[in-house]
Amino acid sequence: MKTIRFKGLAALSGLGFLLAAVPTQAATFTESDDAGESLQTAAAVTSAQSMSLESISGSLSGDADLFKIFLTGGQTFSATTTSSETADIPVNQAAGIPIDVVIDPKIFLFDELGNGVYANDDLFGSVQSTLLSGPGGFSPTASGIYFLGISGTGLEAVSANGQIFPSEPFDQIAGPTGAGGGSPLTGFVGDRTASFGKYTLSLTGAQTIAAAPPTDPAASVPEPAMTLGLLMVGGLIISQAKQSNRNQIS
């Protein structure tokens, strides 16, 4: 009997594994409605099931954009803005700068409560991409919700107590060491004239947020036909296991 039970359970476990197996998927997100620049108005990057998030694209119009994403514990997060050196972006040859993109982007990462994690503002010039990885990068110890922000140079993330990140140095990753670094984000202030243009943030270690389950209890109950089918398959596997055991005994 122990042998039969073990075989049946092992077969059903294998069946459950096959039913649960889902192909690995990756997502790209494009801003449709303008993303807000506060925790309450941030654009949530969601999908029916959580999947790897490869990039976020959008545009600035004198503001900052804030996105709500999911980070997995133990994975190194990075966000890099595309540039004329990393993508096929039209360039004004006379001025030597990209056309119709955020010329000097700044990006920021905040935890679920809006507390600053780190930020970067690369120097204006040939280096157009902003990178949050490598030395000084961030690897969350636990999975959870985070906020990723982008703006043009001149805008600063602030809390109720002041600026969250220091304005300088421009070419290094900065932690929340400003006067307002100990409090959550309340918005962005400063010069908005350079915060215009399109952008794409290439990401690693980021995922979409799984959509909330249905609120209707009936919606979460499997269809009768599906339930019956699974029971029949499970019963068939157990029956075959029993028959195989009988043949071995005889």
N, C-alpha and C positions, 0 to 999 in steps of 0.2 A: 504493500500500500504506500509506503514512504517513497518507493521508486516511482510509482505512478504519479503521486501528487507532485513530486519534484519535477518530473517531465512536463506535466500539464502546466505548472506555474512558469517553468522556464519558457515554454512555448508561448504562453500568453504574454510574458514579459517581452519576448521578441516581437510579438504582434503589436504591443503598445509602443515599442520603440519605432517600428516602421510607420505607424500612424502618426506619431509625433514628429517624425523627421520632416523638416522643412528646408528647401534649398536656401543657401545663403544669399541674401539680397543686400544691395547697397542703394542708397537714395541720394538724390540731389534736390535741393530746395530752392525755389525761386520766389522772391517776395512778390506778392500780388497787391494786397492792400498795404499801404505804407506802415512799416513796423514802427512802433512807438519808441520813445527813449526813456521810459520809466518801467519799473518792475511790473506795474499793473497793465501797461499797454504794450509790453513786449510781444512779439510774434512767436507763438508756440510752434515748434517744428514737430508735428505729430504724424503718425501713420497708424494703421490698424494694428500692426505688430511692430515692436521695436526692431529697427534694422540699422546697419552701419550708415552713417551720414558722411558723404564724401565732400560735399560743398554746399555753400549758401551764396546765392547771387541776389543782387538788388541794386538800388540806386539811392543816393543822398540828394536832398534838395534843401540845403541849408540846415540840416539837422543831424542827429545821430540815430542809428538803427540798433535795436536791441532784440536778440533772439533767445528764446528759451529752448535749451537742448538738454540731452542726457549724456553724462559721462560715466564710463565703467571703471570701477575701482581697479587699480593696478596697471591700467593702460596709460601710456604717455600721450597727453593731449597736445595738439599743435594746430595753429590756424595761420595760414599764409595768404596774403593778398596777392593776386596775380599781377604781373607787371609786363612791360614791353619785353623784358628779358625772359620771362617764363611762359608767355602766351603770345598769340598772334594778335596784338593790339595795335591799331593805327597810331602812328607817331607824327607829331608836328616836327618836321625835319629842321625847320628854322629855329624853333625853340628847344627842340630836343626833349619834348615831354609828350606823354601819351595824350590822345584825343578822347574826350568824352568819358574819361574814367577819373576816379578820385586820385588826384595827383600825389598827395602826401597823406596816406591813410594812417589812422591810429586805431588799434584794436585793444579791447579790454575784456577781462574775464572776471565774473563775479559768482559767488556761491549762491545757493538757493535762497538765502536771506538777503542777498544783495551786497554782502561784504566783498570788498575787492580782493582778488587773488593775485593777479599781475596784469601788466599792460606793456605796450611797446609803441614807440613813435619813431620810426626810422628817419634818418636824415633826408631832406629834400635833395633830389638830384638823380643820379643814375640808379641808385638803389631804391626801387619803388615798392618792393615786397616787404611786408611786415611779418615777422616770424615769432611765434611763441612755442619754441621747443628747444631741444638741446640743453646746454648748460643753463641752469636756472629755470628749466621748463617745469611743467606741472604734471604730476601723476597722482590723481585722487586716491586716497586710501580706501574710500567707500564709494559705491555707485550712488548717483543722485542727480538732481536737477541743477543746472548752472545757467548763467546768462552770459551770452557773448555779444559784445557791442563793437560797433565800428563808427568812426567819424573822420572828418577831415582834420588837418592840423589846426589848432586854435581853439578847439572845444575841449573842455576838461570835465571829467566825471567828478561829481561832488556829492557829499552827504550833508546832513544838517550841521556838521561841524567844519565844513570846508572841503578843500580839494583832496581827493582820495589818493591819487598818484602824483609823484613829483613831476614837474614840467621838464626837467633835465636829469640825466643826459638823454639826448634824443635817440641815440643809436644803441641803447641797452635795454634789456628787460627790467622793468621797475616793479617793486612790490608796493603794497598799500602803505607807504611811509609818509604820506602827506598829513596835514593837520586833521583831515576828515577820514583818515584811513581806518579808524576804529569803529566807524558807523556805516550802515547800509546806504546804498546809492539812492539819491533822491532825484537826480537828473543830470543834465549837461549844461554848462554855461561857458561863455566866451565868444570868440570871433567865429561867426558862422559863414563868412564869405568864401572860405576855402573848402567847405563841406558840401561839395557838389560832385556829381558824376556817378558812373556805374562802378560796380565792384563785384568780385567773386572771391570768396574765402574758401581755400582748399583746406580740408580738415583731416586729422587722424585722431583716433581714439574717441570719436564722438558718435552718438546714436540719436535717432529720432525718439520722441516720447510716445510710448504705446498709448493709444486712445483708451479712454475709460470704458469699462464693460457696460453692457446695456443695463439700464435701471429697471426694466421690466423683467421680473424673475422668469416669466415664461419664455423670454427670448433667449435665456441661457440654457434652457433644457434641450437636450439633443432631440432631433426629429425621431418619432417612433420607428420609422423605417430604418434609420441609421442604427438606433439602439438595438433593434431586433437583428439586424444584419451582423452587428458586432457579437451579440450573444450567440448567434448561430455559428459564426466562424470560431469563436472561443470553444463552444461545445464540440465542434467537429475536431478541433485540435486535441482536446482532452480525450475524446472517444478514440481517436487514432493512437494516442499514447497508451491508453488502456489495452487496446487490441495488440499493440506491439509488445507490451509487457506479457500478455497472455501467451503469445506465440513463443516468447523467450522461455517462459516457464514450462510449456509443453514440449 
